[in-house]
Amino acid sequence: MVKVIFPPQFSRIIGAELTLEAEGNTLPEILSNLSDQQPVLREHLFLKSGKISPFVAFLIGSEKRLINSSSAATMNINSNEIVELILPMAGG
């Protein structure tokens, strides 16, 4: 199982527990499985087209590789990895 850590902003969506586990070999599979567990996540993680939302990014593994939504579509994830979901900042 892959552990997925959500930022504090998601506590109003998924509750107090911000670490969830899901199965999958790719980031889209893992996120889809999480969305099956917590259906409200789907609208925050995916576009209507089914692609991963450009409004989220990910830190993968202990080295915290930054992965954006376009790279995430083909990203393979090991079953013991930790994935941190982050919300990119914008503005000036």
N, C-alpha and C positions, 0 to 999 in steps of 0.2 A: 504494500500500500504506500502511496505517496502522501506525504503530509503537505497540506496547503495552508499557509498562514495568511489571513486577511488583515488589512489595516483596520484601525479602530473605527473608521467611518462605517464599516460594514456591521458593527454591532447592532445598529438599529434594524438591519436587514436580516441577519442570521442569528441574532441573540448574543449572549455574553461570550460564548465559546468561539474564539476567532481562529482556532486550528481545527481543520476538518481533514478527513482521510478519504481517498478515493483510489480506485484502480484505473489503470490505463497505461498505454505505452507511449502515447503522444500527449502533448499538452491539450489539444482539443478533446481527446478522449477523456482525459482526467476532468477537465472543466465540464464536459457534458455529463459525466457521472455525478459530479457534485451538484449540477443543476437538476438531475433526477432526484437526488436526496433532498435538495432545498430548491424547489421550483422557482422561487422568487429570484434566485441568483441568475437565471437565464437572461433576464432583461438587462442585467448589469454586466454580464460577461460576454454576451453575443449580440451581434447585429441581427436584424430580421432576416438577412441573407444567410445566416448561419456562421458567418465568419466571426472570429474573436474581435471584440470591440477595440477600436484604436484608443479608447480612453483608459485602458489598463495596460500595465507592463508587468514584467515578472523578474524576480531574482531567483536564479536556479543554483542549487547546490551550496556547498560550504564556501566555495569561491565567489558566490553571489554574482554569477554572470547575468548581466542585464539583457533581457530579451524583450523586444517590442512585439506588438500583436502580429505584425506581418511575418516576423521570423518565427513566432510561436506556432504557426500553422503546421510547420514541418518538424518541430522540435521533438526529438525522442527523449524520454525521461526514464531514468532507472527507477526501479520499484522502491529503493531506499532513499530517494532524493527528497529534499525539502524545497518546496516552491513557495516563494513569498510574492503575493500579489501586491503591487503598488499602484498608486494613482499618480500619474505624472502631473507635475505642476506646470502651469502656463501663465502667461501674463507679463506685465512689464512694470 
